[in-house]
Structures are given as C-alpha cells and as structure tokens.
Amino acid sequence: EGPLEADGTTSFESSSLTNGYHLLTLRVENADGQSESTSIEIGVCGWAEAENFDQALDPNEWLIVGNPSRTYRDDRGWMELTNNYQDTNGAIFNTGRSITPGNVVLRFKISTGQCSTPNTTCNSNGADGFAMSVFQLGTTEELVSLLDAAYTGGGLGYGVSGPYGDTDVQAFHIEFDTWRNVDNGSSQLHTDPTEEDHIAVTLNGDPSVHHLIADVPDLEDNYWHQMEVRVVGEAVTVLMDG
C-alpha cells in the first residue's frame, strides 16, 4: 500500500509467494474514496531439472527394470528403454521423489525409431510406444512386481488392469503410441480408436480406455520431441513440441 509514483505507476515486490498459483489484486483509490480494482492470476514455478542423464544414475533415486543390454543409461546422455528389439519393454522410474497431486508440470524429451542415434534419419517403421506413468505405491518392490506383471504389446509395459489383468492400482498414464492396437486375444487385448500415431491419457493400469486421445504427426521419425504435461486440478493438458 502506498502512493503512486509521479508518472502514475506503482510497483510491488514479494519474495514470500509459495510455489503454485496466486491471485493478485490491484486496487486504486482517489482522495474522494472512489476506487477501481483488477486482478491477475500468476503461477510461481518450482521447476527444477530432475535429470539430464549425462552422469551415472543414483540407484537410490532411479529404478531401471529390463534387460541390461536393452534398458540402460546411454553414455551420450539419454535413457535407452528397449534398444532396437521387437517384443520387449523396459522402464526407468524416478523413485526418489514423489509428485504432489494438484498443480504439476512435467517436461521431458522422447525419441523413437530404428536409428542408433536420435536426430538422425533412417528407416522409421515398426510398432513403438512410450508411456509416461505415475503410480501410487508404497514401496519400490511393489513397483517392480507390477512392472513384471505388465503386458508388452498393447499393454505398453504398464497394462495390468481391464483386459490386461485385475490389479487394483491408482495410476496416471500418458501414451505416445505409433501403432494401432487391434484386439487379437493375446498381445493386443483392446482396439485403439485411431490408426494414426497418437497421444492418449489412460488411468489405473488400463490401456484400453482412452479418456483423452489426439492424433499427432509422425512420432517414429527418430527426432527428439519435447513433451509437456500440465495437471492443474482436474484439467490435463499435453503439449508436443509446443
């Protein structure tokens, strides 16, 4: 609170705002007590880079599940999930930090295709997919057991419920899939609603129910794609390359 500057402006500074969204209101009052006000909502970001994968991973912070020759940290600065193998899956989980429900922003880059090095051009055919998953579990052992039971193929390495099993788990998944699953009774136990590369939001270990889905340009081009996931209350936004 204070008078306007000589040029009619005013400023406000604070170092006490916590991470999250805040409603700021400015009210101007003249000498006669007449006033006008306006408000703006701002977000204070608690963003920090979790990992750039240029150094060996701390086993107390990260869990790697998969064949060591196919799922590993590449010395060039990324996590290799499956290498160029068919009918396989791998997982890398940050178990050293939890995600608080509410306002969450996650950013990461993915690349898929048949090149040994991202950002290079080569044959880009196949049936590849990623899933970014958040599981609510009590221990790392529970996570390992769940991943061991998850289906590859249409299950994308996280399918444990719905047609893929009867596991009761609280989970949030975003799929980045280059293949249209068609129910074949074995490796694909559901049919996707689109034939295109797509991003989809699923829940609780069930890949068969797409709560949100959108077709996207070619994901299997071997190039890095920037993904951003925003969860604000019950609103979910997924951005690909902005």
Legacy VTK file of the C-alpha trace (Angstrom):
# vtk DataFile Version 3.0
C-alpha trace
ASCII
DATASET POLYDATA
POINTS 242 float
0.000 0.000 0.000
1.324 3.427 -0.927
1.006 6.442 -3.230
1.520 6.287 -6.979
4.800 7.411 -8.449
4.977 10.806 -10.134
4.420 9.191 -13.537
1.267 7.458 -12.307
2.757 3.960 -11.940
3.309 1.723 -8.963
5.215 -1.489 -8.344
5.072 -4.377 -5.896
7.709 -6.950 -4.983
7.485 -10.047 -2.816
9.792 -12.955 -2.056
7.259 -14.808 0.081
4.984 -16.361 -2.571
4.993 -20.143 -2.443
5.085 -22.429 -5.488
1.680 -22.637 -7.123
-1.000 -20.249 -8.360
-1.767 -16.908 -6.713
-4.460 -14.287 -7.316
-3.044 -10.745 -7.157
-5.435 -7.802 -6.932
-4.540 -4.136 -7.504
-6.906 -1.513 -6.093
-6.500 2.195 -6.794
-8.380 4.759 -4.677
-8.558 8.529 -5.125
-8.805 11.205 -2.486
-12.614 11.062 -2.563
-12.614 7.350 -1.729
-13.604 6.210 -5.232
-11.768 3.050 -6.272
-11.207 0.628 -9.124
-9.590 -2.802 -8.963
-8.315 -5.521 -11.269
-6.879 -8.971 -10.646
-4.412 -11.305 -12.330
-3.546 -14.939 -11.605
0.134 -15.861 -11.745
1.958 -19.132 -11.240
5.167 -19.445 -9.262
7.155 -22.305 -10.750
9.028 -24.766 -8.597
10.619 -26.254 -11.724
13.957 -27.960 -11.375
15.672 -30.288 -13.837
15.335 -33.756 -12.374
17.955 -35.397 -14.560
19.820 -34.837 -17.814
21.289 -38.385 -17.860
24.837 -37.233 -18.551
26.104 -38.917 -15.376
25.562 -42.350 -13.845
22.199 -42.629 -12.095
21.907 -42.788 -8.311
20.343 -46.223 -7.596
18.638 -44.724 -4.554
16.832 -42.257 -6.822
16.224 -44.236 -10.017
14.875 -47.700 -10.807
15.723 -49.459 -14.081
13.692 -52.551 -14.976
14.542 -54.548 -18.096
17.258 -56.499 -19.870
20.550 -54.670 -19.112
21.596 -54.894 -22.773
18.388 -53.184 -23.852
17.417 -50.902 -20.961
20.217 -48.687 -19.699
21.617 -45.164 -19.478
23.408 -44.348 -22.703
26.699 -42.518 -22.121
25.608 -39.991 -24.754
23.008 -38.616 -22.367
19.687 -40.427 -22.576
17.855 -43.490 -21.282
17.533 -46.359 -23.753
14.339 -48.266 -22.963
14.263 -51.174 -25.445
17.080 -50.646 -27.943
16.080 -51.846 -31.414
14.436 -55.099 -30.337
10.967 -56.458 -31.006
8.511 -57.725 -28.392
10.373 -56.186 -25.491
9.881 -53.474 -22.920
11.886 -51.557 -20.382
11.177 -48.976 -17.703
13.004 -46.178 -15.949
11.349 -44.662 -12.863
12.347 -41.798 -10.638
11.616 -43.308 -7.222
13.498 -40.655 -5.269
10.797 -38.018 -5.434
7.034 -38.037 -5.256
4.550 -35.968 -7.236
2.032 -33.984 -5.221
-1.499 -34.096 -6.662
-2.865 -30.764 -7.822
-0.641 -28.457 -9.826
2.066 -30.423 -11.653
4.114 -29.672 -14.765
6.374 -32.378 -16.224
8.683 -31.853 -19.190
10.730 -34.491 -20.987
12.011 -35.407 -24.438
11.407 -38.667 -26.270
12.772 -40.138 -29.485
11.737 -43.352 -31.176
12.687 -45.114 -34.398
15.316 -47.516 -35.678
18.374 -45.253 -35.629
21.051 -45.882 -33.022
21.366 -42.119 -32.533
18.464 -39.680 -32.128
18.119 -36.725 -34.503
19.288 -38.772 -37.483
17.269 -40.043 -40.423
16.803 -43.751 -41.138
14.063 -46.313 -41.664
11.174 -45.494 -39.363
8.716 -48.362 -39.485
7.559 -50.514 -36.628
5.302 -50.652 -33.608
6.863 -48.473 -30.951
5.361 -46.713 -27.985
6.167 -44.949 -24.731
4.077 -44.396 -21.653
4.779 -41.775 -19.004
3.317 -43.260 -15.826
2.820 -42.121 -12.258
1.924 -44.904 -9.815
0.744 -44.502 -6.238
2.551 -47.350 -4.481
4.143 -47.844 -1.101
7.444 -49.484 -1.992
9.855 -49.989 -4.875
9.245 -53.747 -4.559
5.555 -53.201 -5.315
6.503 -51.249 -8.430
8.864 -53.989 -9.636
6.166 -56.645 -9.120
3.637 -54.553 -11.020
6.003 -53.998 -13.948
6.863 -57.700 -14.057
3.146 -58.455 -14.451
2.503 -55.766 -17.082
1.800 -56.684 -20.690
4.084 -55.666 -23.536
2.489 -55.038 -26.947
-0.886 -53.393 -26.413
-0.133 -53.101 -22.709
2.812 -50.764 -23.429
4.616 -52.058 -20.366
2.028 -50.784 -17.854
-1.135 -52.751 -18.678
-2.190 -54.616 -15.527
-5.946 -53.993 -15.337
-9.044 -54.003 -17.524
-8.492 -56.681 -20.190
-4.820 -56.841 -19.117
-5.387 -58.049 -15.555
-7.172 -57.456 -12.279
-4.570 -55.376 -10.425
-6.128 -52.582 -8.357
-3.775 -49.594 -8.616
-4.062 -45.812 -8.628
-2.114 -44.569 -11.635
-1.987 -41.923 -14.354
-0.565 -42.651 -17.814
0.104 -40.722 -20.992
0.748 -42.893 -24.030
2.825 -41.916 -27.043
1.948 -44.712 -29.455
2.903 -45.268 -33.093
0.846 -48.423 -33.601
-2.862 -49.104 -33.787
-3.641 -51.990 -31.463
-6.346 -54.334 -32.730
-7.631 -56.940 -30.292
-6.022 -60.277 -31.193
-6.688 -62.110 -27.939
-3.022 -62.406 -26.993
-0.618 -59.448 -27.147
-3.247 -56.829 -28.019
-6.338 -57.050 -25.838
-8.052 -53.857 -26.984
-8.583 -51.881 -30.173
-7.391 -48.284 -30.436
-9.923 -45.776 -31.815
-7.424 -44.348 -34.336
-4.998 -45.684 -36.946
-2.647 -42.714 -36.557
0.247 -42.016 -34.213
-1.443 -40.694 -31.110
-1.180 -39.398 -27.587
-3.685 -40.712 -25.070
-4.438 -40.345 -21.372
-5.344 -43.546 -19.520
-5.780 -44.406 -15.857
-5.085 -47.121 -13.299
-3.108 -49.558 -15.443
-5.811 -49.962 -18.113
-4.590 -49.125 -21.661
-7.972 -49.973 -23.202
-9.853 -46.862 -22.033
-8.653 -43.629 -23.651
-10.010 -40.800 -21.515
-8.391 -38.286 -23.895
-6.833 -39.018 -27.269
-5.331 -36.955 -30.087
-3.682 -37.864 -33.379
-0.198 -36.385 -33.761
2.404 -36.088 -36.548
4.923 -38.891 -37.039
6.401 -39.872 -33.676
8.622 -42.545 -35.196
10.959 -40.168 -37.021
13.966 -40.661 -34.698
13.952 -36.973 -33.740
13.656 -35.569 -30.235
10.190 -34.318 -29.353
9.577 -32.066 -26.360
6.632 -33.209 -24.258
4.969 -31.167 -21.542
2.268 -32.472 -19.232
0.269 -29.984 -17.174
-2.110 -31.131 -14.466
-3.977 -28.250 -12.805
-6.734 -29.534 -10.549
-8.753 -31.850 -12.787
-7.603 -30.208 -16.042
-4.938 -32.096 -18.015
-3.019 -30.576 -20.943
-0.407 -32.427 -23.008
1.797 -30.432 -25.383
4.030 -31.925 -28.072
6.707 -29.571 -29.450
4.726 -26.630 -28.082
LINES 1 243
242 0 1 2 3 4 5 6 7 8 9 10 11 12 13 14 15 16 17 18 19 20 21 22 23 24 25 26 27 28 29 30 31 32 33 34 35 36 37 38 39 40 41 42 43 44 45 46 47 48 49 50 51 52 53 54 55 56 57 58 59 60 61 62 63 64 65 66 67 68 69 70 71 72 73 74 75 76 77 78 79 80 81 82 83 84 85 86 87 88 89 90 91 92 93 94 95 96 97 98 99 100 101 102 103 104 105 106 107 108 109 110 111 112 113 114 115 116 117 118 119 120 121 122 123 124 125 126 127 128 129 130 131 132 133 134 135 136 137 138 139 140 141 142 143 144 145 146 147 148 149 150 151 152 153 154 155 156 157 158 159 160 161 162 163 164 165 166 167 168 169 170 171 172 173 174 175 176 177 178 179 180 181 182 183 184 185 186 187 188 189 190 191 192 193 194 195 196 197 198 199 200 201 202 203 204 205 206 207 208 209 210 211 212 213 214 215 216 217 218 219 220 221 222 223 224 225 226 227 228 229 230 231 232 233 234 235 236 237 238 239 240 241
